[in-house]
Amino acid sequence: MGLFDKKYCDICGDKIGLLGNRKLEDGNMCKDCAKKLSPFFSDRRSSTVEEIKQQLAYREQNKQLLSGFSPMFTFGEDDKIYIDPMKQSFVVSRRNPGSWSDENPDVIPLSSVTGCNLRVDEDREELYTQGKDGEEVSYNPPRYKFTYDFYIDIKVNNPYFDEITVRLNDRDVEGMGTMEYNRYQQTAQQVINNLTQNGNAGMAMNNGYNQPMNNGMPMNQGYAPAGAYGQPNPYAQAQPNQYAQQNPYAQPQGNPYAQQNAYAQQQPNPYAQQNQYNQPMNNGYNQPMNQGYNQQPAYGQQPVSQAWVCPACNATNESGAFCACCGTPRQR
């Protein structure tokens, strides 16, 4: 068979035009069939005719899934990540939802995400000044202009591709630590939280409108393992980020005996509450102590009060060497 002999597509059977052949491992494919493959697929040359036919069947099923896909959250300005928390799936596309028919982007379940990583690429350009003769000369020491691109590498478990790379910014970001730089860092963390087990879809965002999070956490530079996903309530109001919330069980540092009990909250000791008999309560059950025996001190002796106030939590203790509320030793 000569170089310029007519070829036919082994997928659809149509004649392949000049420069329209797409070689497969054991056959040929026309450019029209090649356009139907997943945009994330890159192993065409090593794929067989049968494998291509199987993928095209998968792509037809994807059209049906895409028709029921309703994104609630969107991330990115160049490539965009659309998330549907009700379907627990996401789509990556440069197009808007109304123009997906030709591209047919893959609908990917969140459960198939095996990792998500932020990658920041830095570009350095040297700045010059004008010399005595008008020529460009380097500063001493040299000065540079730094710009950055933010990429999210999403690893997925899919039979036709295993990684998707999304560029979040649509123009170069200047200056590390600037408001714009920090905004993209926070956006990347939101994406990671929503695509991995760090947060269910939409729950780690401020109303889902790509606003900066108030967590102050460093970026996750490693691959985050994927896990189970709960079904978020799409009507629920956005809550503060979980990393920004104070742990109610956190205790102050210092002497372990002087730590505050989270339940104390600087309130009077419940053991010191008075009941209707005007006697201290016994273990909070509103029963008078001594059950009415009202023992008296020995003849001629004055009663000695054993009550003391804890210096750490201000709780009143009837007796004992340690505070019943926070465990602080009694000071003698």
Secondary structure, DSSP 8 states (H G I E B T S, - for coil): --TTS-EE-TTT--EE-TT-EEE-SSSEEEHHHHHTS-TT----TT--HHHHHHHHHHHHHHHHHHHT----EEE-SSSEEEEETTTTEEEEESS-GGG-TTT----EEGGGEEEEEEEEEEEEEEEEEE-TTS-EEEEEEEEEEEEEEEEEEEEE--SS-SEEEEE--SS-EESTTSHHHHHHHHHHHHHHHHHSTTS-TTTTSSTTS----S-------S-----------TTS-----TTTS--TT---SS-GGG---TTTTT---GGG-B-TTSSBBSTTSS-BGGGG------TT-------EE-TTT--EESS-SB-TTT--B---
